[in-house]
Amino acid sequence: MIAVQDQKNEFVVLTEVAQGGASLMNGSVELMVHRRIQDDDARGVQEPLNETMCGCNDINAAPGNMGEFGHEADGGCHCEGLTVRGIHRLIFDTIDEANSERRQQMEEVSFPAVLAFSKTATGAAVKSRSFLKAAFPPEIKLMTLTNNYVDINDQQLLFRVAHLYSANESSAHSVPVTVNFSEIFAMEGLTIASMQEMSLTATMTVEELDARTFNWSTTPPPQVENVAAPRRSPLQVNAGMFSAVVKPMEVRTFLVQFS
């Protein structure tokens, strides 16, 4: 992603792959979609950066013979230049609205729906199944749900969620969000039986983590109030329902037992 803004509006370009970008002049955006040169730029590789559709190149060419037409490794490469295709999504709006929209668009670009196919008998009914009773709030991302570590966690699944927005990034979305996990996972066969919050890497409980936290002995500068940073909101358990408040920039990790 690259963006430029003035006092009111913002222009955003979202890319689906990593690209070099810069704003060399006020109000301008440049992106390097592809790089191909026909002459050696004398930067040490002794060949042009001549990527082609057929894969030939100028490796091992004698000095002074790079870029001539010929065959692979004999001093030249006669083939069409590499074609690069991609998608750029453009957002132009007020700063606050652009900041809100770009996070949602970035998730769609970076994590598109995965298509899977299988052979079925002719005329088989198309079946659909969702394991979520309700959607996550738009500010919350499901980062991890895996059974890779059940053998060392008493058959509990590793479950991790994150807040998509940074602090003060969006007036509408950079706010603490209450996530009711029991309402989201309420389908038959996938309901939450127990839930325990863990450290980010799930190596210890948050209670153990807090007990190990070092209390730094500091002296605040003059006229600066020594205010403790707010702690995480605890996991709420009420009548068998599990919920938690996730703050901007926060990642929460849990071990979950489903039934």
Residue frames relative to the residue before (quaternion, step in Angstrom):
aa qw qx qy qz dx dy dz
M 1.0000 0.0000 0.0000 0.0000 0.00 0.00 0.00
I 0.0205 0.7572 -0.6529 -0.0050 3.52 -1.17 0.70
A 0.0194 -0.8135 0.5799 -0.0387 3.57 -1.00 0.82
V 0.0887 -0.7424 0.6591 0.0807 3.52 -1.29 0.54
Q 0.0349 -0.8086 0.5872 -0.0129 3.54 -1.12 0.63
D 0.2748 -0.6905 0.6285 0.2295 3.49 -1.38 0.27
Q 0.7824 -0.3223 0.2118 0.4889 3.58 -1.11 -0.50
K 0.7816 0.3338 -0.1537 0.5040 3.60 1.19 -0.45
N 0.8259 0.2202 -0.0648 0.5150 3.58 0.76 -1.07
E 0.1900 -0.7669 0.6047 0.1001 3.53 -1.30 0.42
F 0.1707 -0.7534 0.6288 0.0885 3.55 -1.12 0.84
V 0.0740 -0.8190 0.5681 -0.0316 3.56 -0.66 1.18
V 0.0992 -0.7487 0.6516 0.0707 3.55 -1.12 0.77
L 0.1432 -0.7821 0.6040 0.0544 3.56 -0.76 1.11
T 0.1486 -0.7917 0.5892 0.0632 3.58 -0.84 0.98
E 0.4446 -0.7003 0.4940 0.2606 3.56 -1.16 0.61
V 0.7499 0.2061 -0.1524 0.6098 3.60 1.29 -0.23
A 0.6336 -0.5291 0.3937 0.4046 3.56 -1.25 0.31
Q 0.0587 0.7839 -0.6134 0.0758 3.57 -0.89 0.97
G 0.4811 -0.6397 0.5100 0.3151 3.53 -1.16 0.61
G 0.0379 0.8145 -0.5763 0.0551 3.57 -0.93 0.84
A 0.0209 0.7893 -0.6128 0.0310 3.54 -1.21 0.53
S 0.2230 -0.7043 0.6475 0.1871 3.50 -1.38 0.27
L 0.1203 -0.8534 0.5067 0.0232 3.54 0.05 1.34
M 0.7601 0.1634 -0.1256 0.6163 3.56 1.29 -0.28
N 0.6295 -0.5343 0.3965 0.4013 3.57 -1.18 0.53
G 0.8311 0.2003 -0.1659 0.4915 3.54 -0.89 0.98
S 0.6646 0.4846 -0.3115 0.4759 3.62 1.21 0.13
V 0.1035 -0.7578 0.6412 0.0627 3.54 -1.29 0.57
E 0.0541 -0.7863 0.6152 0.0182 3.56 -0.91 0.95
L 0.0742 -0.7828 0.6174 0.0222 3.56 -1.01 0.89
M 0.2937 -0.7345 0.5816 0.1899 3.58 -0.96 0.83
V 0.2061 -0.8079 0.5454 0.0859 3.54 -0.16 1.34
H 0.7919 -0.0857 0.1037 0.5957 3.59 0.96 -0.88
R 0.1967 -0.7753 0.5915 0.1018 3.54 -1.15 0.61
R 0.1819 0.7622 -0.6049 0.1415 3.59 -0.78 1.04
I 0.0203 0.7933 -0.6074 0.0366 3.59 -0.78 1.02
Q 0.4219 -0.7320 0.4926 0.2087 3.56 -1.13 0.75
D 0.7365 0.3475 -0.2110 0.5406 3.58 1.22 -0.30
D 0.5539 -0.5858 0.4764 0.3507 3.51 -1.19 0.64
D 0.2979 -0.7844 0.5190 0.1631 3.59 -0.72 1.05
A 0.4607 -0.7241 0.4207 0.2941 3.59 1.29 0.31
R 0.4410 0.6838 -0.4658 0.3478 3.56 1.04 0.80
G 0.7558 -0.4496 0.2120 0.4262 3.60 1.15 0.44
V 0.6601 0.5244 -0.3364 0.4197 3.62 1.11 -0.38
Q 0.3023 -0.8009 0.4660 0.2236 3.60 1.32 -0.23
E 0.7092 0.3270 -0.2935 0.5513 3.54 0.90 0.95
P 0.5267 -0.5934 0.4841 0.3691 3.57 -1.18 0.42
L 0.4441 -0.6378 0.5448 0.3149 3.55 -1.23 0.44
N 0.1739 0.8287 -0.4903 0.2063 3.50 0.64 1.26
E 0.0046 0.8033 -0.5936 0.0483 3.57 0.25 1.23
T 0.1039 -0.8234 0.5578 -0.0060 3.53 -0.83 1.04
M 0.6419 -0.5388 0.3914 0.3802 3.54 -1.32 0.33
C 0.7276 0.4210 -0.2494 0.4807 3.62 1.06 -0.66
G 0.5435 -0.6749 0.3724 0.3323 3.58 1.26 0.03
C 0.4937 0.6403 -0.4638 0.3621 3.62 1.16 0.05
N 0.1241 -0.7990 0.5877 0.0293 3.54 -1.21 0.45
D 0.5100 -0.6498 0.4778 0.2990 3.55 -1.30 -0.13
I 0.2553 0.7828 -0.5276 0.2088 3.56 1.13 0.58
N 0.8259 0.2101 -0.1964 0.4849 3.57 -1.08 0.82
A 0.3981 0.7031 -0.5018 0.3087 3.59 1.17 0.28
A 0.5259 -0.6253 0.4739 0.3284 3.54 -1.11 0.68
P 0.6074 -0.5571 0.4008 0.4001 3.59 -1.07 0.62
G 0.7823 0.2979 -0.2383 0.4924 3.57 -0.89 0.93
N 0.7145 0.4280 -0.2558 0.4907 3.61 1.22 -0.22
M 0.4107 0.7115 -0.4831 0.3030 3.59 1.19 0.27
G 0.8022 0.3234 -0.2365 0.4427 3.52 -1.11 0.76
E 0.5246 0.6154 -0.4343 0.3967 3.64 1.21 -0.02
F 0.5502 -0.5972 0.4559 0.3644 3.56 -1.16 0.57
G 0.3274 0.7327 -0.5463 0.2400 3.56 -1.03 0.74
H 0.6266 -0.5132 0.4102 0.4192 3.53 -1.05 -0.74
E 0.7202 -0.4530 0.3011 0.4307 3.51 -1.28 0.31
A 0.8677 0.1222 -0.1354 0.4624 3.52 -1.03 0.98
D 0.6283 0.5265 -0.3819 0.4269 3.64 1.13 0.15
G 0.7275 -0.4254 0.2410 0.4813 3.56 1.23 0.28
G 0.8137 0.1527 -0.1067 0.5506 3.58 1.17 0.09
C 0.1429 -0.7731 0.6134 0.0752 3.54 -1.26 0.33
H 0.0727 -0.8073 0.5857 -0.0054 3.57 -0.39 1.24
C 0.4049 0.6758 -0.5043 0.3536 3.55 -0.06 1.30
E 0.5989 -0.5663 0.4154 0.3848 3.57 -1.16 0.50
G 0.5510 -0.6239 0.4496 0.3240 3.52 -1.09 0.76
L 0.6233 -0.5636 0.3974 0.3688 3.52 -1.18 0.63
T 0.2646 -0.7566 0.5814 0.1395 3.56 -0.90 0.98
V 0.1111 -0.7935 0.5977 0.0288 3.55 -0.78 1.03
R 0.0468 -0.7900 0.6113 -0.0019 3.56 -0.81 1.03
G 0.1392 0.7925 -0.5826 0.1147 3.52 -1.01 0.75
I 0.4291 -0.6784 0.5382 0.2570 3.52 -1.36 -0.09
H 0.0813 -0.7471 0.6575 0.0547 3.53 -1.07 0.85
R 0.1643 -0.7604 0.6206 0.0989 3.56 -0.90 0.93
L 0.1969 -0.7959 0.5690 0.0631 3.53 -0.84 1.07
I 0.0471 -0.7705 0.6357 0.0078 3.55 -0.99 0.90
F 0.0512 0.7726 -0.6304 0.0552 3.56 -0.87 1.00
D 0.2840 0.7401 -0.5464 0.2702 3.53 -0.45 1.24
T 0.6919 -0.3760 0.3485 0.5084 3.53 -1.26 -0.27
I 0.6677 -0.5216 0.3341 0.4128 3.59 -1.14 0.50
D 0.6873 0.4887 -0.2936 0.4501 3.57 0.85 -0.94
E 0.6851 0.4723 -0.2919 0.4716 3.59 0.90 -0.89
A 0.6355 0.5207 -0.3333 0.4625 3.59 1.01 -0.74
N 0.6449 0.5162 -0.3210 0.4631 3.58 0.98 -0.80
S 0.6499 0.5122 -0.3165 0.4637 3.58 1.03 -0.76
E 0.7211 0.4683 -0.2542 0.4428 3.55 0.85 -0.99
R 0.6509 0.5559 -0.3456 0.3845 3.59 0.88 -0.81
R 0.6114 0.5480 -0.3626 0.4409 3.61 1.04 -0.63
Q 0.6670 0.4878 -0.3052 0.4732 3.58 0.94 -0.85
Q 0.6623 0.5021 -0.3025 0.4665 3.57 0.98 -0.85
M 0.6241 0.5469 -0.3424 0.4406 3.60 1.00 -0.76
E 0.6381 0.5178 -0.3323 0.4629 3.58 1.00 -0.71
E 0.6584 0.5010 -0.3118 0.4672 3.60 0.98 -0.80
V 0.6725 0.4924 -0.2981 0.4651 3.58 1.00 -0.80
S 0.7536 0.4172 -0.2205 0.4577 3.59 0.81 -1.00
F 0.8009 0.1787 -0.0790 0.5660 3.59 1.09 -0.65
P 0.0048 0.8277 -0.5605 0.0269 3.61 0.48 1.15
A 0.6516 -0.4938 0.3944 0.4196 3.53 -1.30 0.28
V 0.3415 -0.7381 0.5521 0.1838 3.57 -1.04 0.85
L 0.2492 -0.7668 0.5772 0.1296 3.56 -0.84 1.03
A 0.0232 -0.7801 0.6253 -0.0036 3.56 -1.01 0.87
F 0.1549 -0.8047 0.5716 0.0431 3.57 -0.99 0.83
S 0.0013 0.7755 -0.6313 -0.0050 3.54 -1.23 0.57
K 0.5293 -0.6148 0.4783 0.3364 3.54 -1.24 0.45
T 0.0178 -0.7918 0.6103 -0.0149 3.56 -0.91 0.95
A 0.5960 -0.5606 0.4311 0.3804 3.53 -1.23 0.41
T 0.6034 -0.5684 0.4153 0.3746 3.56 -1.12 0.65
G 0.8179 0.2273 -0.1858 0.4948 3.52 -0.89 0.96
A 0.3926 0.7204 -0.4914 0.2921 3.59 1.21 0.19
A 0.5024 -0.6586 0.4699 0.3048 3.54 -1.00 0.81
V 0.4198 -0.6763 0.5435 0.2666 3.54 -1.09 0.74
K 0.1291 -0.8168 0.5612 0.0348 3.54 -0.67 1.12
S 0.1256 -0.7817 0.6089 0.0485 3.54 -1.10 0.74
R 0.0409 0.7969 -0.6003 0.0534 3.54 -1.03 0.81
S 0.0843 -0.7611 0.6413 0.0475 3.53 -0.97 0.89
F 0.3166 -0.7546 0.5458 0.1800 3.54 -1.02 0.83
L 0.6439 0.4746 -0.3235 0.5055 3.57 1.29 0.13
K 0.3808 -0.7250 0.5314 0.2168 3.55 -0.87 0.97
A 0.7874 0.0758 -0.0117 0.6117 3.58 1.11 -0.74
A 0.5396 -0.6218 0.4618 0.3301 3.56 -1.25 0.43
F 0.5340 -0.5750 0.5013 0.3646 3.53 -1.26 0.44
P 0.5894 -0.5368 0.4424 0.4108 3.62 -1.14 0.43
P 0.6086 -0.5984 0.3686 0.3684 3.63 -1.02 0.67
E 0.6496 0.5217 -0.3219 0.4497 3.60 1.17 -0.44
I 0.7064 0.4770 -0.2348 0.4672 3.59 1.22 -0.46
K 0.1515 -0.7808 0.6032 0.0600 3.53 -1.03 0.92
L 0.3411 -0.6918 0.5974 0.2193 3.55 -1.02 0.87
M 0.1697 -0.8325 0.5239 0.0598 3.56 -0.37 1.24
T 0.8219 0.0308 0.0448 0.5670 3.58 0.90 -0.91
L 0.1741 0.7144 -0.6722 0.0864 3.52 -1.14 0.79
T 0.2395 0.7984 -0.4984 0.2384 3.55 -0.03 1.29
N 0.3189 -0.7281 0.5761 0.1903 3.53 -1.26 0.59
N 0.3048 0.7959 -0.4802 0.2075 3.59 1.23 0.35
Y 0.7897 0.3218 -0.1457 0.5015 3.58 1.08 -0.65
V 0.2943 0.7903 -0.5001 0.1966 3.60 1.18 0.42
D 0.6107 0.5861 -0.3577 0.3945 3.61 1.08 -0.65
I 0.7554 0.3392 -0.2018 0.5230 3.59 1.10 -0.57
N 0.7211 0.3978 -0.2389 0.5145 3.59 1.28 0.06
D 0.5852 -0.6229 0.3662 0.3680 3.59 1.01 0.82
Q 0.6759 -0.5355 0.2731 0.4264 3.55 0.96 0.99
Q 0.4681 0.6512 -0.4616 0.3792 3.58 1.17 0.51
L 0.4202 -0.7077 0.5163 0.2365 3.56 -1.10 0.76
L 0.4286 -0.6675 0.5450 0.2714 3.55 -1.17 0.67
F 0.0242 -0.8085 0.5829 -0.0772 3.55 -0.71 1.17
R 0.0497 0.8167 -0.5683 0.0867 3.58 -0.68 1.07
V 0.0519 -0.7803 0.6231 0.0114 3.56 -1.00 0.89
A 0.1267 -0.7903 0.5967 0.0577 3.58 -1.21 0.51
H 0.4353 -0.6425 0.5637 0.2830 3.52 -1.28 0.53
L 0.4278 -0.7478 0.4528 0.2297 3.59 -0.71 1.08
Y 0.7552 0.4337 -0.2027 0.4478 3.57 1.03 -0.75
S 0.4488 -0.6581 0.5393 0.2733 3.50 -1.24 0.60
A 0.6356 -0.5061 0.4048 0.4194 3.56 -1.26 0.25
N 0.8530 0.0939 -0.1148 0.5005 3.58 -0.98 0.96
E 0.4190 0.7082 -0.4766 0.3095 3.61 1.16 0.38
S 0.7992 0.0419 0.0222 0.5992 3.58 0.97 -0.86
S 0.4580 -0.6969 0.4763 0.2789 3.55 -0.83 0.96
A 0.7028 0.4656 -0.2661 0.4675 3.59 1.09 -0.68
H 0.8162 0.3080 -0.1187 0.4742 3.59 0.97 -0.83
S 0.6212 0.5228 -0.3635 0.4568 3.64 1.14 -0.31
V 0.4454 0.6541 -0.4591 0.4037 3.52 0.70 1.20
P 0.5798 -0.5489 0.4476 0.4027 3.59 -1.18 0.41
V 0.1457 -0.7963 0.5859 0.0364 3.54 -0.98 0.92
T 0.3077 -0.7352 0.5760 0.1820 3.55 -0.91 0.94
V 0.1098 -0.7914 0.6008 0.0236 3.56 -0.73 1.11
N 0.1822 -0.7701 0.6050 0.0878 3.56 -0.67 1.14
F 0.2523 -0.8128 0.5081 0.1323 3.56 -0.06 1.29
S 0.6381 0.5435 -0.3364 0.4294 3.59 1.02 -0.71
E 0.6547 0.4882 -0.3205 0.4799 3.60 1.09 -0.58
I 0.6473 0.5071 -0.3211 0.4698 3.59 1.09 -0.64
F 0.7562 0.2539 -0.1495 0.5842 3.57 0.92 -0.92
A 0.3048 0.7642 -0.5012 0.2682 3.55 0.30 1.30
M 0.4404 0.6814 -0.4723 0.3444 3.59 1.22 0.32
E 0.5987 -0.5656 0.4241 0.3766 3.56 -1.15 0.61
G 0.7827 0.2821 -0.2294 0.5052 3.56 -0.77 1.02
L 0.7829 0.1690 -0.1258 0.5854 3.59 1.24 -0.11
T 0.3145 0.7091 -0.5588 0.2932 3.53 0.46 1.26
I 0.5083 -0.6671 0.4594 0.2926 3.55 -1.12 0.70
A 0.2154 -0.7803 0.5783 0.1012 3.55 -0.78 1.10
S 0.7882 -0.0650 0.0573 0.6093 3.58 1.03 -0.77
M 0.0698 -0.7947 0.6027 -0.0157 3.54 -1.20 0.60
Q 0.0084 0.7988 -0.5999 0.0445 3.56 -0.87 0.97
E 0.3561 -0.7436 0.5204 0.2223 3.58 -0.81 0.95
M 0.1651 -0.7914 0.5874 0.0366 3.49 -1.06 0.97
S 0.6361 -0.4579 0.4247 0.4531 3.54 -1.34 -0.03
L 0.7327 -0.4364 0.2748 0.4441 3.58 -1.24 0.31
T 0.7568 0.3607 -0.1948 0.5092 3.60 0.93 -0.88
A 0.4416 -0.7363 0.4177 0.2973 3.58 1.33 0.14
T 0.4264 0.7075 -0.4625 0.3220 3.58 1.09 0.65
M 0.7890 0.0562 -0.0442 0.6102 3.59 1.24 -0.26
T 0.5767 -0.5691 0.4454 0.3809 3.55 -1.25 0.35
V 0.6154 -0.5516 0.3953 0.4010 3.58 -1.18 0.39
E 0.5853 0.5627 -0.3763 0.4464 3.59 1.15 -0.51
E 0.6537 0.4888 -0.3074 0.4891 3.58 1.00 -0.81
L 0.6357 0.5372 -0.3242 0.4497 3.56 1.02 -0.82
D 0.6777 0.4873 -0.2974 0.4634 3.58 0.88 -0.91
A 0.6377 0.5338 -0.3307 0.4462 3.58 1.04 -0.72
R 0.7050 0.4452 -0.2586 0.4878 3.58 1.15 -0.56
T 0.4692 0.6885 -0.4456 0.3274 3.57 1.23 -0.18
F 0.3633 -0.7435 0.5235 0.2026 3.55 -0.81 1.02
N 0.2909 -0.7512 0.5714 0.1568 3.57 -0.83 1.00
W 0.2503 -0.7967 0.5348 0.1284 3.56 -0.25 1.27
S 0.3030 -0.7310 0.5861 0.1742 3.53 -0.96 0.91
T 0.1095 0.8139 -0.5537 0.1377 3.57 -0.24 1.28
T 0.2863 -0.7166 0.6069 0.1900 3.50 -1.31 0.41
P 0.3631 -0.7524 0.4945 0.2398 3.60 -0.49 1.08
P 0.5621 -0.5821 0.4521 0.3753 3.61 -1.10 0.58
P 0.6528 -0.5114 0.3633 0.4247 3.61 -1.15 0.41
Q 0.8492 0.1422 -0.1452 0.4874 3.52 -1.15 0.84
V 0.5895 0.5135 -0.4002 0.4781 3.62 1.11 0.52
E 0.3640 -0.7486 0.5168 0.2001 3.53 -0.67 1.11
N 0.3371 -0.7414 0.5483 0.1896 3.57 -0.85 0.98
V 0.0539 0.8156 -0.5669 0.1027 3.56 0.01 1.34
A 0.4061 -0.7168 0.5123 0.2425 3.56 -0.75 1.02
A 0.5202 -0.6285 0.4789 0.3240 3.55 -1.07 0.76
P 0.5205 -0.6488 0.4424 0.3353 3.60 -0.93 0.80
R 0.3991 -0.7125 0.5277 0.2336 3.55 -0.97 0.87
R 0.6472 -0.5003 0.3939 0.4191 3.55 -1.27 0.26
S 0.4812 -0.6273 0.5171 0.3279 3.54 -1.17 0.54
P 0.4636 -0.7042 0.4514 0.2923 3.62 -0.79 0.91
L 0.5811 -0.5454 0.4715 0.3776 3.53 -1.29 0.43
Q 0.2559 -0.7848 0.5507 0.1239 3.56 -0.78 1.07
V 0.0485 -0.7697 0.6365 0.0072 3.55 -0.94 0.96
N 0.1168 0.7971 -0.5737 0.1476 3.56 -0.52 1.20
A 0.8357 -0.1305 0.0290 0.5327 3.55 -0.51 1.25
G 0.7346 -0.4353 0.2304 0.4667 3.54 0.91 0.91
M 0.5888 0.5411 -0.3696 0.4731 3.60 1.29 0.16
F 0.2042 -0.7924 0.5694 0.0792 3.55 -0.94 0.98
S 0.1203 0.7830 -0.5995 0.1139 3.56 -0.87 0.99
A 0.0520 -0.7870 0.6143 0.0244 3.56 -1.25 0.41
V 0.3796 -0.6820 0.5766 0.2415 3.53 -1.26 0.56
V 0.1229 -0.7885 0.6016 0.0338 3.57 -0.71 1.14
K 0.2562 -0.7956 0.5382 0.1088 3.55 -0.67 1.15
P 0.6746 -0.4747 0.3545 0.4403 3.62 -1.20 0.33
M 0.8336 0.1669 -0.1873 0.4921 3.56 -1.07 0.95
E 0.5625 0.6311 -0.3769 0.3785 3.59 1.24 0.04
V 0.1482 -0.7440 0.6462 0.0834 3.54 -1.20 0.74
R 0.0984 -0.7995 0.5919 0.0265 3.58 -0.82 1.02
T 0.1417 -0.7958 0.5876 0.0355 3.56 -0.93 0.98
F 0.0324 -0.8027 0.5946 -0.0325 3.55 -0.97 0.96
L 0.2717 -0.6600 0.6567 0.2438 3.48 -1.44 0.23
V 0.0858 -0.8297 0.5508 -0.0302 3.54 -0.67 1.17
Q 0.1820 -0.7358 0.6423 0.1138 3.53 -1.13 0.81
F 0.1723 -0.7925 0.5804 0.0733 3.56 -0.67 1.15
S 0.1441 -0.7713 0.6121 0.0983 3.53 -1.23 0.51
